[in-house]
């Protein structure tokens, strides 16, 4: 009750302020707004990041038996080598000159056995993270599939729940489950794979873990993925295999590697080089839960003996530091859990809300905050800073845990929260919209405006040279930069400096090359973003068309605009990466990849509003990785189409609620242009702003459908009266 009340107090009080101060904004939430802050802060770091140059140096050695080995330098002339030891070409050249005249010997060859322990069984958050990294499933999709596995799958006429409850932060397993696991390991894999002692993970608690339920595991470990494969869909089979393997492997023996290190030292002992590699000696738990990729150092070193070794070549490489990566669903869930914010069971709905509200876009499985998302985050940070503070939000979670254990009164916690929060809300309500935007100009100044050589913010309008650039907001378009002399000066640019630079770069059409038909391809910038344009070759008009056109007394020569073909650039594709080859490929879409052997129908590749996709008859499948569009083949396309659901693109269905109790027609929660809605036959029912679409039940949906029917009926009646 306390958690729900806190969420309502924040959402119902801040959201109306957003509607009036920042038109077009939809909602704020106690945990949702903190998650958005994480995404926008990471984006600000990326935008303000300045890459630093550094160089690395490695040596290829060869012994008298012609065995070659590559070593990295750990010490040069008595000085330890670190990441920025060589900052430019001059420094690396000096190091090369210093090394190439030295003589080296293999001074030490060591070998030791290292072990890798299995991970504990899944909790809600770790399941979401691993399903994202290994299977490419979003948090909502993972939870929907897990819910189905938990509720039950029909096997031989009987509905059987395949996994335990999937909303948990507990890592412990029941004694009966561990006993069953150990018996299964012993019988199926032998005693070598069975640890002497039971493995216990209950001590490895996440922050604020309540551990009300045990970890996610199969209800019956003998029900292997292969045994139930024919009863499950492709996605269900993948997730069950993941849960089954992780749970069973958590009670298996450790994996053992033989790690070798060869140390090579110069004769003056001032320079030391090392090579390492490891070889798997015993697979242990990896037998059923292998790593998705090999270890970086998993390599076999050649057999060598101590003694002299010669330099074969020196390899110097230039590098630049990289900005921090944007959050994926998995890394965002992990960060929220580390901070102790929210509950694992709510992460999926929080992430979907951020995307559905248009505060961030998910491109290539990464969060890109929209301009509106940045504006809302800055607004909350400036005017409600306490309530989007990580420590304060985590502290509230601690207080909620205290309520759970009976150490705190829930009324007292709410009272203490409401007193300061209500004062904060009242103060912000009094502020005028222009005053709010001025505050945001100040807080976002260094991020959204240009700076001079001394680092001072420049807000002078580049067009009229007398106006002052300022943050503005429109209901439909979101945030942008405009001139104070409007309407006399109509200068505008995007909020993001990167977008503004790209827009300026395309102020004039950029020539890319020749189309296959011999005409020029240009990269242009339009109202809806960058696009490619080329001139088509007109089709020869048929006798029938000529006759029709003569009757209408129109010219046979087609209009120039009719021949111009515009091709949109998929969101997330870097403009700098668009060369002639990629441009020609995009201009060739839609493109047939071949026939689907299942139905002998064509599979076509195309790109649309939501990015690249495949289509075959009544099935569509999104291509998550943008770069894959340029290399995807028929086999990969067949796999994606086979996994897709019939009907509209699966990404547009948020949740399938089931059949209507009266006529058995499907009721679904859909993702629409203006937000999520309920679809029932030809009726579309709006979902209230405060309601999370992923949590909607059939009962709630039926009520909203009836309300929509009543609304339509009243509207029709009023129309009839008006016409009379």
C-alpha positions as CSV (number, residue, x, y, z in Angstrom):
1,X,0.0,0.0,0.0
2,X,2.8,2.4,0.9
3,X,4.7,1.6,-2.4
4,X,1.5,2.1,-4.5
5,X,0.6,5.3,-2.6
6,X,4.1,6.8,-3.2
7,X,3.9,6.0,-6.9
8,X,0.5,7.6,-7.1
9,X,1.6,10.7,-5.2
10,X,4.6,11.3,-7.5
11,X,2.8,10.4,-10.8
12,X,-0.5,12.2,-10.1
13,X,1.1,15.4,-8.9
14,X,4.1,15.8,-11.3
15,X,2.4,14.6,-14.5
16,X,-0.2,17.5,-14.6
17,X,2.6,20.0,-14.1
18,X,4.4,18.5,-17.1
19,X,1.3,18.8,-19.2
20,X,1.1,22.6,-18.5
21,X,4.8,23.6,-18.3
22,X,6.0,21.2,-21.1
23,X,3.1,20.6,-23.5
24,X,3.2,17.2,-25.2
25,X,4.8,15.5,-22.1
26,X,2.8,12.5,-20.8
27,X,3.9,11.4,-17.4
28,X,6.5,11.2,-14.6
29,X,7.0,8.3,-12.2
30,X,8.9,7.7,-9.0
31,X,11.2,5.0,-10.6
32,X,10.5,5.7,-14.3
33,X,11.9,9.2,-14.0
34,X,15.1,8.0,-12.3
35,X,15.6,5.4,-15.1
36,X,15.1,8.2,-17.7
37,X,17.7,10.3,-15.8
38,X,20.2,7.4,-16.1
39,X,19.6,7.2,-19.8
40,X,19.9,11.0,-20.4
41,X,22.9,11.4,-18.2
42,X,24.7,8.7,-20.2
43,X,23.8,10.5,-23.4
44,X,25.2,13.8,-22.1
45,X,28.4,12.0,-21.3
46,X,28.6,10.7,-24.8
47,X,27.8,14.1,-26.3
48,X,30.5,15.9,-24.3
49,X,33.1,13.1,-24.7
50,X,36.4,14.1,-26.1
51,X,38.4,11.1,-27.4
52,X,42.1,10.8,-26.3
53,X,44.8,9.2,-28.4
54,X,47.0,6.4,-27.2
55,X,49.2,3.7,-28.7
56,X,50.0,0.1,-27.9
57,X,53.1,-1.8,-28.7
58,X,53.4,-5.6,-28.9
59,X,56.3,-7.8,-30.1
60,X,56.2,-10.9,-32.3
61,X,59.0,-13.3,-31.1
62,X,60.4,-16.4,-32.8
63,X,62.5,-19.1,-31.1
64,X,65.1,-21.4,-32.7
65,X,62.4,-24.0,-33.6
66,X,60.5,-21.3,-35.6
67,X,57.7,-21.2,-33.0
68,X,56.1,-17.7,-33.0
69,X,54.5,-15.9,-30.1
70,X,53.0,-12.4,-29.6
71,X,53.8,-10.7,-26.3
72,X,52.6,-7.4,-24.8
73,X,55.1,-5.2,-23.0
74,X,54.5,-4.8,-19.3
75,X,57.7,-2.9,-18.5
76,X,60.0,-0.8,-20.7
77,X,63.4,0.4,-19.4
78,X,62.4,-0.2,-15.8
79,X,59.1,1.7,-16.2
80,X,55.7,0.0,-15.9
81,X,53.7,0.3,-19.1
82,X,50.1,1.6,-18.7
83,X,47.3,2.6,-21.0
84,X,48.5,6.1,-21.7
85,X,52.3,5.4,-21.6
86,X,52.4,6.1,-25.3
87,X,50.2,9.1,-26.2
88,X,51.4,9.8,-29.8
89,X,53.4,8.6,-32.8
90,X,56.6,10.3,-31.6
91,X,56.5,8.4,-28.2
92,X,55.8,5.1,-29.8
93,X,58.6,5.5,-32.3
94,X,61.0,6.2,-29.5
95,X,59.9,3.0,-27.8
96,X,60.3,1.0,-31.0
97,X,63.9,2.4,-31.4
98,X,64.6,1.5,-27.8
99,X,63.4,-2.1,-28.2
100,X,64.6,-3.3,-31.6
101,X,68.3,-3.3,-30.7
102,X,67.7,-5.3,-27.4
103,X,68.3,-9.0,-27.0
104,X,65.7,-11.1,-25.2
105,X,65.4,-14.4,-23.4
106,X,62.5,-16.5,-22.2
107,X,63.1,-16.1,-18.4
108,X,60.0,-18.0,-17.0
109,X,57.4,-20.5,-18.1
110,X,54.6,-21.0,-15.5
111,X,51.5,-23.0,-15.5
112,X,48.6,-23.1,-13.0
113,X,45.1,-24.6,-12.8
114,X,42.4,-21.9,-12.5
115,X,38.7,-22.6,-11.8
116,X,35.6,-20.9,-12.9
117,X,32.6,-21.3,-10.7
118,X,29.0,-21.5,-11.9
119,X,26.6,-18.6,-11.5
120,X,23.6,-18.9,-9.2
121,X,20.1,-19.7,-10.6
122,X,18.1,-16.8,-12.1
123,X,16.4,-14.0,-10.3
124,X,14.0,-11.8,-12.2
125,X,16.6,-9.2,-13.1
126,X,19.4,-11.6,-14.0
127,X,16.9,-13.5,-16.2
128,X,16.1,-10.3,-18.0
129,X,19.8,-9.4,-18.4
130,X,20.9,-12.8,-19.8
131,X,17.8,-13.2,-22.0
132,X,18.7,-9.8,-23.5
133,X,22.4,-10.6,-24.1
134,X,22.0,-14.2,-25.3
135,X,18.6,-14.3,-26.9
136,X,18.0,-10.7,-27.8
137,X,14.7,-10.6,-25.8
138,X,13.5,-7.3,-24.3
139,X,12.5,-7.3,-20.6
140,X,8.8,-7.2,-21.4
141,X,9.1,-10.1,-23.9
142,X,11.1,-12.1,-21.4
143,X,8.5,-11.7,-18.7
144,X,5.6,-12.5,-21.0
145,X,7.2,-15.8,-22.1
146,X,8.2,-16.6,-18.5
147,X,4.6,-15.9,-17.4
148,X,3.4,-18.5,-19.9
149,X,5.9,-21.1,-18.8
150,X,4.9,-20.5,-15.2
151,X,1.1,-20.5,-15.8
152,X,1.3,-23.8,-17.7
153,X,1.8,-25.4,-21.1
154,X,-0.5,-28.1,-22.3
155,X,1.4,-31.4,-22.5
156,X,-0.5,-34.6,-23.5
157,X,-3.8,-33.0,-22.5
158,X,-2.6,-31.8,-19.1
159,X,-1.6,-28.2,-18.3
160,X,1.8,-28.2,-16.6
161,X,3.7,-25.2,-15.1
162,X,7.3,-25.7,-16.3
163,X,9.0,-23.1,-14.1
164,X,8.6,-21.7,-10.6
165,X,7.4,-18.1,-9.9
166,X,9.4,-15.7,-12.1
167,X,9.0,-12.5,-10.1
168,X,11.7,-12.9,-7.4
169,X,14.9,-11.5,-6.1
170,X,15.8,-14.6,-4.2
171,X,18.8,-16.8,-5.2
172,X,18.1,-19.7,-2.9
173,X,16.8,-23.1,-4.0
174,X,14.6,-25.4,-1.9
175,X,16.2,-28.5,-0.3
176,X,14.0,-30.8,-2.4
177,X,15.0,-29.1,-5.7
178,X,18.8,-29.3,-4.9
179,X,18.4,-33.0,-4.0
180,X,16.6,-33.6,-7.4
181,X,19.3,-31.6,-9.2
182,X,22.1,-33.6,-7.6
183,X,20.5,-36.9,-8.4
184,X,19.9,-35.8,-12.1
185,X,23.6,-34.7,-12.4
186,X,24.9,-37.9,-11.0
187,X,22.7,-40.1,-13.2
188,X,23.1,-38.1,-16.4
189,X,26.7,-36.8,-16.3
190,X,28.5,-38.9,-13.6
191,X,30.1,-38.2,-10.2
192,X,32.9,-36.0,-11.8
193,X,30.3,-33.3,-12.4
194,X,28.8,-33.5,-8.9
195,X,30.4,-31.2,-6.2
196,X,31.1,-32.8,-2.8
197,X,29.1,-30.2,-1.0
198,X,25.8,-28.5,-1.8
199,X,26.2,-25.1,-3.5
200,X,24.4,-22.3,-1.7
201,X,23.8,-18.9,-3.3
202,X,21.5,-17.3,-0.7
203,X,24.4,-15.2,0.7
204,X,24.8,-13.4,-2.6
205,X,21.9,-10.9,-2.1
206,X,21.1,-7.9,-4.3
207,X,20.6,-4.6,-2.6
208,X,17.1,-4.5,-0.9
209,X,16.5,-8.2,-1.8
210,X,13.5,-9.5,0.0
211,X,13.9,-13.1,-1.1
212,X,10.2,-13.9,-0.6
213,X,10.4,-16.6,-3.3
214,X,13.1,-19.0,-4.3
215,X,15.1,-18.5,-7.5
216,X,13.6,-19.2,-10.9
217,X,14.0,-22.9,-11.7
218,X,12.3,-25.8,-13.6
219,X,9.5,-27.4,-11.5
220,X,10.9,-30.8,-12.6
221,X,14.5,-31.0,-13.6
222,X,14.0,-34.3,-15.4
223,X,11.7,-32.4,-17.9
224,X,14.6,-31.5,-20.2
225,X,14.3,-28.9,-23.0
226,X,14.5,-31.6,-25.6
227,X,11.7,-33.5,-23.9
228,X,9.2,-30.6,-24.0
229,X,10.5,-29.0,-27.2
230,X,7.5,-30.1,-29.4
231,X,5.0,-28.5,-27.0
232,X,6.7,-25.1,-26.9
233,X,7.0,-22.2,-29.4
234,X,10.5,-21.2,-30.5
235,X,10.7,-18.4,-28.0
236,X,9.4,-20.5,-25.2
237,X,11.8,-23.3,-26.0
238,X,14.8,-20.9,-26.0
239,X,13.8,-19.3,-22.6
240,X,13.1,-22.6,-21.0
241,X,16.4,-24.0,-22.2
242,X,18.1,-21.0,-20.6
243,X,16.3,-21.3,-17.2
244,X,16.8,-25.1,-17.1
245,X,20.5,-24.9,-18.0
246,X,21.3,-22.1,-15.6
247,X,19.5,-23.7,-12.6
248,X,21.0,-27.2,-13.2
249,X,24.5,-25.8,-13.8
250,X,24.4,-23.9,-10.5
251,X,24.7,-27.2,-8.7
252,X,27.5,-28.6,-10.9
253,X,31.3,-28.8,-10.5
254,X,33.5,-25.9,-11.4
255,X,35.2,-25.7,-14.8
256,X,39.0,-26.0,-14.8
257,X,41.5,-24.2,-17.1
258,X,45.2,-24.7,-17.5
259,X,46.6,-21.2,-17.7
260,X,50.1,-20.7,-19.0
261,X,52.3,-17.6,-18.9
262,X,55.5,-17.1,-20.7
263,X,57.7,-14.2,-19.5
264,X,60.3,-12.8,-21.9
265,X,63.0,-10.4,-20.4
266,X,65.6,-8.3,-22.1
267,X,69.3,-9.0,-21.2
268,X,69.5,-5.8,-19.2
269,X,66.3,-6.9,-17.2
270,X,64.8,-3.4,-17.9
271,X,62.1,-4.6,-20.4
272,X,59.6,-7.4,-19.6
273,X,57.1,-8.9,-22.0
274,X,54.3,-11.5,-21.2
275,X,52.1,-13.9,-23.1
276,X,49.2,-15.7,-21.6
277,X,46.8,-18.4,-22.7
278,X,44.5,-20.9,-21.2
279,X,43.2,-24.3,-22.3
280,X,40.0,-25.9,-21.0
281,X,40.9,-29.1,-19.0
282,X,37.5,-30.0,-17.5
283,X,34.3,-28.4,-18.7
284,X,32.3,-28.9,-15.4
285,X,29.1,-26.7,-15.5
286,X,30.1,-25.4,-19.0
287,X,28.9,-28.8,-20.3
288,X,25.3,-27.7,-20.1
289,X,25.6,-23.9,-19.8
290,X,28.5,-22.8,-22.0
291,X,29.8,-19.3,-22.3
292,X,28.4,-17.4,-25.3
293,X,31.9,-16.7,-26.5
294,X,35.4,-17.8,-25.7
295,X,37.5,-16.1,-23.1
296,X,39.8,-13.3,-24.4
297,X,42.8,-15.2,-23.1
298,X,41.7,-18.6,-24.1
299,X,44.5,-19.5,-26.5
300,X,47.0,-22.3,-26.8
301,X,50.6,-21.2,-26.5
302,X,53.3,-23.1,-28.4
303,X,55.7,-25.4,-26.5
304,X,58.8,-23.3,-25.7
305,X,61.9,-23.7,-23.5
306,X,63.9,-21.1,-21.6
307,X,66.6,-19.5,-23.6
308,X,67.3,-16.9,-26.3
309,X,64.4,-15.7,-28.5
310,X,64.5,-13.3,-31.4
311,X,62.4,-10.3,-32.3
312,X,60.4,-11.1,-35.5
313,X,58.5,-7.8,-35.8
314,X,57.1,-4.9,-33.7
315,X,53.5,-4.0,-34.0
316,X,52.4,-0.5,-33.0
317,X,48.7,0.4,-33.1
318,X,46.9,3.7,-32.7
319,X,43.8,3.8,-30.5
320,X,41.3,6.4,-29.2
321,X,39.3,6.2,-26.0
322,X,35.7,5.4,-26.5
323,X,32.7,7.1,-24.8
324,X,30.7,5.0,-22.3
325,X,28.1,2.8,-24.1
326,X,24.5,3.7,-24.2
327,X,22.3,1.6,-21.9
328,X,20.7,-1.6,-23.2
329,X,17.7,-3.0,-21.5
330,X,20.0,-5.5,-19.7
331,X,22.5,-2.9,-18.5
332,X,19.8,-0.5,-17.4
333,X,18.1,-3.3,-15.3
334,X,21.5,-4.1,-13.9
335,X,22.2,-0.5,-13.0
336,X,18.8,0.0,-11.3
337,X,19.4,-3.2,-9.3
338,X,22.9,-2.0,-8.3
339,X,21.5,1.3,-7.1
340,X,18.7,-0.5,-5.2
341,X,16.0,1.4,-7.1
342,X,12.6,-0.2,-7.8
343,X,11.7,-3.9,-7.8
344,X,12.8,-6.5,-10.4
345,X,9.2,-7.3,-11.1
346,X,8.6,-3.7,-12.2
347,X,11.6,-3.2,-14.4
348,X,10.0,-4.5,-17.6
349,X,7.0,-2.2,-17.3
350,X,9.2,0.8,-16.5
351,X,11.3,0.2,-19.6
352,X,8.3,-0.2,-21.9
353,X,6.7,3.0,-20.4
354,X,9.8,5.0,-21.3
355,X,9.8,3.7,-24.8
356,X,5.9,4.0,-25.3
357,X,5.9,7.5,-24.0
358,X,8.4,8.6,-26.6
359,X,11.1,9.6,-24.1
360,X,13.7,7.2,-25.6
361,X,14.0,5.2,-28.7
362,X,15.5,1.7,-28.8
363,X,17.9,1.4,-31.7
364,X,20.2,-1.6,-32.1
365,X,19.1,-2.6,-28.6
366,X,20.4,0.6,-27.1
367,X,18.4,3.5,-25.5
368,X,18.7,6.8,-27.4
369,X,16.8,9.5,-25.4
370,X,14.6,11.8,-27.5
371,X,14.7,15.5,-27.2
372,X,11.5,15.4,-25.2
373,X,13.0,12.8,-22.9
374,X,16.1,15.0,-22.4
375,X,13.8,18.0,-21.7
376,X,11.7,16.2,-19.1
377,X,14.7,14.8,-17.4
378,X,16.3,18.2,-17.2
379,X,13.0,19.7,-15.9
380,X,12.8,17.1,-13.1
381,X,16.5,17.4,-12.2
382,X,16.1,21.2,-11.9
383,X,12.8,21.5,-10.2
384,X,12.3,18.1,-8.4
385,X,16.0,17.3,-7.9
386,X,15.4,15.5,-4.6
387,X,12.9,13.1,-6.1
388,X,15.1,11.9,-8.9
389,X,18.1,11.6,-6.8
390,X,19.5,8.1,-6.8
391,X,20.3,8.0,-3.1
392,X,16.9,9.4,-2.1
393,X,15.0,6.9,-4.2
394,X,17.1,4.0,-2.9
395,X,16.6,5.3,0.6
396,X,12.8,5.1,0.0
397,X,13.2,1.5,-1.0
398,X,15.0,0.9,2.4
399,X,12.1,2.5,4.2
400,X,9.6,0.3,2.3
401,X,11.6,-2.7,3.4
402,X,11.5,-1.4,7.0
403,X,7.7,-1.3,6.6
404,X,7.7,-4.9,5.3
405,X,9.6,-6.0,8.5
406,X,7.3,-4.0,10.8
407,X,10.1,-1.6,11.9
408,X,8.5,1.5,10.3
409,X,4.9,2.8,10.2
410,X,3.7,3.1,6.6
411,X,1.6,6.2,7.5
412,X,4.6,7.9,9.1
413,X,6.7,7.2,5.9
414,X,4.0,8.7,3.7
415,X,3.5,11.6,6.0
416,X,7.2,12.5,6.0
417,X,7.4,12.1,2.2
418,X,4.2,14.2,1.5
419,X,5.2,17.2,3.6
420,X,8.3,18.2,1.6
421,X,7.0,16.9,-1.7
422,X,3.7,18.9,-1.5
423,X,5.6,22.1,-0.8
424,X,7.9,21.4,-3.8
425,X,4.9,20.8,-6.1
426,X,3.2,24.0,-4.9
427,X,6.4,26.0,-5.6
428,X,6.7,24.7,-9.2
429,X,3.0,25.2,-10.0
430,X,3.6,29.0,-9.3
431,X,6.3,29.2,-11.9
432,X,5.4,30.5,-15.3
433,X,6.3,28.4,-18.4
434,X,8.8,31.0,-19.6
435,X,10.5,31.0,-16.2
436,X,10.8,27.2,-16.4
437,X,12.4,27.3,-19.8
438,X,14.9,30.0,-18.6
439,X,15.9,27.6,-15.8
440,X,16.4,24.8,-18.3
441,X,18.4,27.2,-20.6
442,X,20.7,27.6,-17.6
443,X,21.0,24.0,-16.6
444,X,21.3,22.6,-20.2
445,X,23.3,25.5,-21.6
446,X,26.7,23.8,-22.1
447,X,24.9,20.8,-23.7
448,X,22.6,22.5,-26.1
449,X,24.4,25.8,-27.1
450,X,27.7,26.3,-28.8
451,X,30.7,27.5,-26.8
452,X,33.6,29.9,-27.7
453,X,37.3,29.2,-27.3
454,X,37.2,30.2,-23.6
455,X,34.3,27.7,-22.9
456,X,31.6,30.4,-22.6
457,X,28.1,29.6,-23.9
458,X,27.1,31.4,-27.1
459,X,23.4,32.2,-27.4
460,X,23.5,34.8,-30.1
461,X,21.2,34.0,-33.1
462,X,23.2,33.1,-36.2
463,X,20.5,34.3,-38.6
464,X,19.4,37.7,-37.4
465,X,22.4,38.3,-35.1
466,X,20.3,40.4,-32.7
467,X,18.1,37.8,-31.1
468,X,18.9,35.4,-28.3
469,X,18.7,31.6,-28.8
470,X,16.5,29.9,-26.2
471,X,14.9,26.6,-25.4
472,X,11.4,26.2,-26.8
473,X,8.8,23.5,-26.8
474,X,6.0,22.4,-29.1
475,X,3.2,20.0,-28.4
476,X,3.9,17.7,-31.4
477,X,7.5,18.4,-32.2
478,X,8.9,18.4,-28.7
479,X,11.9,20.6,-27.7
480,X,13.9,22.7,-30.0
481,X,16.1,25.8,-30.1
482,X,14.5,29.1,-31.4
483,X,15.2,32.8,-31.6
484,X,13.8,35.4,-29.2
485,X,13.0,37.6,-32.2
486,X,10.3,35.2,-33.5
487,X,8.2,35.7,-35.6
488,X,10.5,38.2,-37.4
489,X,13.3,35.7,-37.2
490,X,12.3,32.1,-37.8
491,X,15.7,30.4,-37.0
492,X,15.2,27.0,-35.4
493,X,17.5,24.0,-34.9
494,X,17.2,20.6,-33.0
495,X,17.9,20.5,-29.3
496,X,20.8,18.1,-29.8
497,X,24.0,19.7,-31.1
498,X,24.9,16.5,-32.9
499,X,21.6,16.6,-34.8
500,X,22.0,20.3,-35.5
501,X,25.5,19.6,-36.9
502,X,24.1,16.8,-39.1
503,X,21.3,19.1,-40.3
504,X,23.9,21.8,-41.1
505,X,26.0,19.3,-42.9
506,X,23.1,18.5,-45.1
507,X,22.0,22.1,-45.7
508,X,23.1,21.5,-49.2
509,X,22.4,18.1,-51.0
510,X,25.4,15.8,-50.8
511,X,26.3,13.9,-53.9
512,X,26.8,10.2,-53.1
513,X,27.4,8.7,-56.6
514,X,25.5,7.1,-59.5
515,X,22.4,5.0,-59.3
516,X,22.4,1.7,-61.2
517,X,20.2,3.5,-63.8
518,X,22.9,6.1,-64.3
519,X,21.3,9.0,-62.5
520,X,22.8,10.8,-59.5
521,X,22.0,9.9,-55.9
522,X,21.9,12.7,-53.4
523,X,21.8,12.7,-49.6
524,X,19.3,15.4,-48.4
525,X,17.7,16.6,-45.2
526,X,13.9,17.0,-45.1
527,X,11.1,17.6,-42.6
528,X,11.2,14.0,-41.4
529,X,15.0,13.6,-41.4
530,X,17.7,12.7,-43.9
531,X,16.8,10.8,-47.0
532,X,18.3,9.6,-50.4
533,X,16.9,11.0,-53.6
534,X,17.5,9.9,-57.2
535,X,15.6,10.2,-60.5
536,X,13.8,7.1,-61.8
537,X,13.7,6.2,-65.5
538,X,10.1,6.6,-66.7
539,X,8.3,3.5,-67.8
540,X,7.3,3.4,-71.5
541,X,3.5,4.3,-71.6
542,X,1.2,1.5,-72.9
543,X,-1.3,2.1,-75.7
544,X,-4.1,2.1,-73.1
545,X,-2.4,4.8,-71.0
546,X,-1.7,6.9,-74.1
547,X,-5.3,6.7,-75.2
548,X,-6.5,7.7,-71.6
549,X,-4.1,10.6,-71.4
550,X,-5.1,11.9,-74.8
551,X,-8.8,11.9,-73.8
552,X,-7.9,13.9,-70.7
553,X,-5.7,16.2,-72.8
554,X,-2.7,15.8,-70.6
555,X,0.9,15.7,-71.6
556,X,2.4,12.3,-72.2
557,X,5.7,13.5,-70.7
558,X,5.7,12.7,-66.9
559,X,6.2,15.5,-64.3
560,X,9.8,15.7,-63.0
561,X,8.5,15.3,-59.4
562,X,6.8,12.1,-60.3
563,X,10.2,10.7,-61.4
564,X,12.0,11.7,-58.2
565,X,12.3,8.8,-55.8
566,X,12.9,9.5,-52.0
567,X,14.3,6.8,-49.8
568,X,14.3,7.3,-46.0
569,X,17.4,6.6,-44.0
570,X,16.7,4.0,-41.2
571,X,16.9,5.5,-37.7
572,X,20.2,4.8,-36.0
573,X,22.3,4.5,-39.2
574,X,25.2,7.0,-39.1
575,X,25.1,9.4,-42.0
576,X,28.9,9.2,-42.3
577,X,28.7,5.5,-42.9
578,X,26.5,5.9,-46.0
579,X,28.7,5.3,-49.0
580,X,27.7,4.5,-52.6
581,X,27.3,0.8,-52.0
582,X,24.9,1.3,-49.0
583,X,23.0,4.0,-50.8
584,X,22.5,1.8,-53.9
585,X,21.3,-1.0,-51.6
586,X,18.8,1.2,-49.8
587,X,17.5,2.5,-53.1
588,X,17.0,-1.1,-54.3
589,X,14.5,-1.8,-51.5
590,X,12.0,-3.6,-51.3
591,X,14.2,-6.5,-52.3
592,X,13.4,-10.2,-52.7
593,X,15.8,-12.6,-50.8
594,X,14.3,-15.8,-52.2
595,X,11.5,-18.3,-51.6
596,X,10.5,-19.6,-48.2
597,X,10.7,-23.4,-48.4
598,X,7.7,-23.7,-46.0
599,X,5.1,-22.1,-48.3
600,X,7.1,-21.3,-51.5
601,X,6.3,-17.6,-51.0
602,X,8.8,-14.8,-51.5
603,X,10.6,-13.2,-48.5
604,X,11.1,-9.5,-49.1
605,X,13.4,-7.1,-47.3
606,X,12.3,-3.5,-46.7
607,X,12.6,-0.6,-44.3
608,X,9.7,1.3,-42.8
609,X,8.8,3.6,-39.9
610,X,10.0,1.2,-37.3
611,X,13.2,0.2,-39.1
612,X,14.2,-2.7,-41.4
613,X,11.9,-5.7,-41.6
614,X,11.2,-8.9,-43.5
615,X,7.8,-9.9,-44.9
616,X,6.5,-13.2,-46.2
617,X,2.8,-13.6,-46.9
618,X,1.1,-12.7,-43.6
619,X,4.2,-12.7,-41.5
620,X,6.6,-9.8,-40.7
621,X,9.8,-9.9,-38.6
622,X,11.9,-6.9,-37.4
623,X,15.6,-6.9,-38.0
624,X,17.0,-5.6,-34.7
625,X,20.6,-5.0,-35.8
626,X,20.7,-2.2,-38.4
627,X,23.9,-3.3,-40.0
628,X,22.4,-6.8,-40.7
629,X,20.2,-5.3,-43.3
630,X,23.2,-5.0,-45.7
631,X,24.4,-8.6,-45.2
632,X,21.3,-10.7,-44.4
633,X,20.9,-13.9,-46.4
634,X,18.1,-16.2,-47.2
635,X,18.8,-18.7,-44.4
636,X,18.8,-16.0,-41.7
637,X,15.6,-14.6,-43.2
638,X,13.9,-18.0,-43.1
639,X,14.8,-18.4,-39.4
640,X,13.4,-14.9,-38.5
641,X,10.2,-15.4,-40.5
642,X,9.7,-18.9,-38.9
643,X,10.0,-17.3,-35.4
644,X,7.6,-14.4,-36.2
645,X,3.9,-14.5,-35.4
646,X,1.3,-14.2,-38.2
647,X,-0.5,-10.9,-38.7
648,X,0.9,-7.5,-38.0
649,X,4.5,-7.1,-37.0
650,X,4.9,-8.7,-33.6
651,X,6.5,-5.5,-32.2
652,X,3.1,-3.8,-32.5
653,X,1.5,-6.3,-30.0
654,X,2.4,-5.4,-26.4
655,X,0.3,-8.1,-24.8
656,X,-2.2,-10.8,-25.9
657,X,-5.0,-10.9,-23.3
658,X,-6.9,-13.8,-24.8
659,X,-10.4,-14.2,-26.1
660,X,-13.6,-12.2,-25.4
661,X,-15.8,-14.3,-23.1
662,X,-18.9,-13.7,-25.4
663,X,-17.8,-14.1,-29.0
664,X,-14.2,-15.5,-28.5
665,X,-12.7,-12.7,-30.6
666,X,-9.1,-11.8,-29.6
667,X,-8.4,-8.9,-27.3
668,X,-4.9,-7.4,-27.5
669,X,-2.9,-4.5,-26.1
670,X,-1.4,-2.7,-29.1
671,X,1.4,-0.2,-29.6
672,X,0.0,2.7,-31.5
673,X,1.2,6.0,-33.0
674,X,-0.2,8.0,-30.0
675,X,0.4,5.4,-27.3
676,X,-0.8,1.9,-26.3
677,X,-4.5,0.9,-26.8
678,X,-6.8,-2.1,-26.6
679,X,-7.8,-3.7,-29.9
680,X,-11.1,-5.7,-30.0
681,X,-12.5,-6.4,-33.5
682,X,-12.8,-2.9,-35.1
683,X,-13.0,-1.2,-31.7
684,X,-10.0,0.7,-30.3
685,X,-10.2,1.6,-26.6
686,X,-7.8,4.1,-25.0
687,X,-5.7,3.0,-22.0
688,X,-5.5,5.6,-19.2
689,X,-2.2,7.4,-18.9
690,X,-1.5,6.2,-15.4
691,X,-2.1,2.5,-16.3
692,X,0.9,0.4,-17.4
693,X,-0.2,-1.5,-20.6
694,X,1.8,-4.5,-19.7
695,X,0.0,-4.9,-16.4
696,X,-3.5,-4.7,-17.9
697,X,-5.8,-7.6,-17.1
698,X,-8.7,-9.1,-19.1
699,X,-11.2,-7.7,-16.6
700,X,-9.8,-4.2,-16.9
701,X,-9.8,-4.4,-20.7
702,X,-13.4,-5.5,-20.8
703,X,-14.4,-2.5,-18.7
704,X,-12.5,-0.1,-21.0
705,X,-14.1,-1.8,-24.1
706,X,-17.6,-1.3,-22.6
707,X,-16.8,2.4,-21.8
708,X,-15.7,2.9,-25.4
709,X,-18.9,1.3,-26.7
710,X,-20.9,3.6,-24.5
711,X,-18.9,6.6,-25.6
712,X,-19.4,5.8,-29.3
713,X,-23.2,5.2,-28.7
714,X,-23.6,8.6,-26.9
715,X,-21.6,10.3,-29.7
716,X,-23.9,8.7,-32.3
717,X,-27.0,9.8,-30.4
718,X,-25.8,13.4,-30.1
719,X,-25.0,13.5,-33.8
720,X,-28.5,12.3,-34.7
721,X,-30.1,15.0,-32.4
722,X,-28.0,17.7,-34.0
723,X,-28.9,16.6,-37.5
724,X,-32.6,16.8,-36.6
